[in-house]
Amino acid sequence: MKGAVEVFTRYLAKEYGHKITANTVAPGAIATDFSGGMVRDNPEINKQVASATAMGRVGVPEDIGPMIAALLGDENRWVTGQRIEVSGGMLL
């Protein structure tokens, strides 16, 4: 499904680029209730995920929202058709 969303984003950018920008945000492991809160509530999984990021921690929802807000700002009007990973440098 993720691949389909990324391809769809590129098609949207190509087809409607004269009207809109279209980008895909790909967050890394975020401490939420996704998957039953596995990353958030299981200290062992949290530690394992944190060790795989360049920033040394698991993401929190507050890490994603500001990036999306910035992407929507006029200063990023030339960014379109992109997959933007927000993962704290996971698996670098």
C-alpha positions in Angstrom: 0.0 0.0 0.0 2.8 2.4 0.8 4.3 2.0 -2.7 0.9 2.7 -4.2 0.5 5.9 -2.2 4.0 7.0 -3.4 3.2 6.3 -7.0 -0.2 8.0 -6.7 1.6 11.1 -5.2 3.9 11.3 -8.2 1.0 11.1 -10.6 -0.9 13.8 -8.7 2.1 16.0 -8.8 2.5 15.5 -12.5 -1.1 15.9 -13.4 -2.1 18.7 -11.1 1.3 20.4 -10.6 0.0 23.6 -12.1 -2.5 23.8 -9.3 -1.2 22.0 -6.3 1.8 20.3 -4.7 1.5 16.7 -3.8 3.9 14.9 -1.4 4.0 11.8 0.7 5.1 11.8 4.3 6.7 8.6 5.5 7.1 8.6 9.3 9.4 6.2 11.0 8.4 4.3 14.2 6.4 6.7 16.3 5.3 6.1 19.9 1.6 5.9 19.4 -1.2 3.4 19.8 -0.5 2.0 16.4 -0.1 -1.8 16.6 -1.5 -1.8 20.0 1.1 0.7 21.3 3.9 -1.7 20.7 6.6 0.9 20.2 5.3 3.2 22.9 4.4 0.6 25.6 7.0 -2.1 25.2 10.4 -0.9 26.6 12.3 -3.6 24.8 10.9 -2.8 21.4 11.2 0.9 22.1 14.9 0.4 22.9 15.5 -1.7 19.8 13.8 0.9 17.5 15.7 3.7 19.2 19.0 2.0 18.6 18.3 1.8 14.9 17.9 5.6 14.6 20.6 8.2 14.1 19.0 10.3 16.8 18.9 7.5 19.3 15.3 7.7 20.2 11.8 6.7 19.0 9.8 9.4 17.4 6.8 11.1 19.0 3.7 12.6 17.3 5.1 16.0 17.9 8.0 15.2 15.6 5.7 14.7 12.6 3.2 17.5 12.8 5.7 20.4 12.5 7.3 18.9 9.5 4.0 18.6 7.7 3.1 22.2 8.7 6.5 23.4 7.3 5.9 21.4 4.1 2.5 23.2 3.6 4.2 26.6 4.0 4.8 28.8 1.0 8.6 28.5 1.5 8.3 24.9 0.3 6.2 25.7 -2.8 8.8 24.1 -5.1 8.6 20.7 -3.4 6.3 18.3 -5.1 6.1 14.6 -6.1 8.4 13.7 -3.2 8.4 11.0 -0.5 9.7 12.7 2.6 10.9 10.3 5.3 10.7 11.6 8.9 12.3 8.8 10.8 15.1 10.3 12.9 17.6 8.7 10.5 16.4 5.1 10.9 18.7 2.5 9.5 21.4 4.9 8.3 
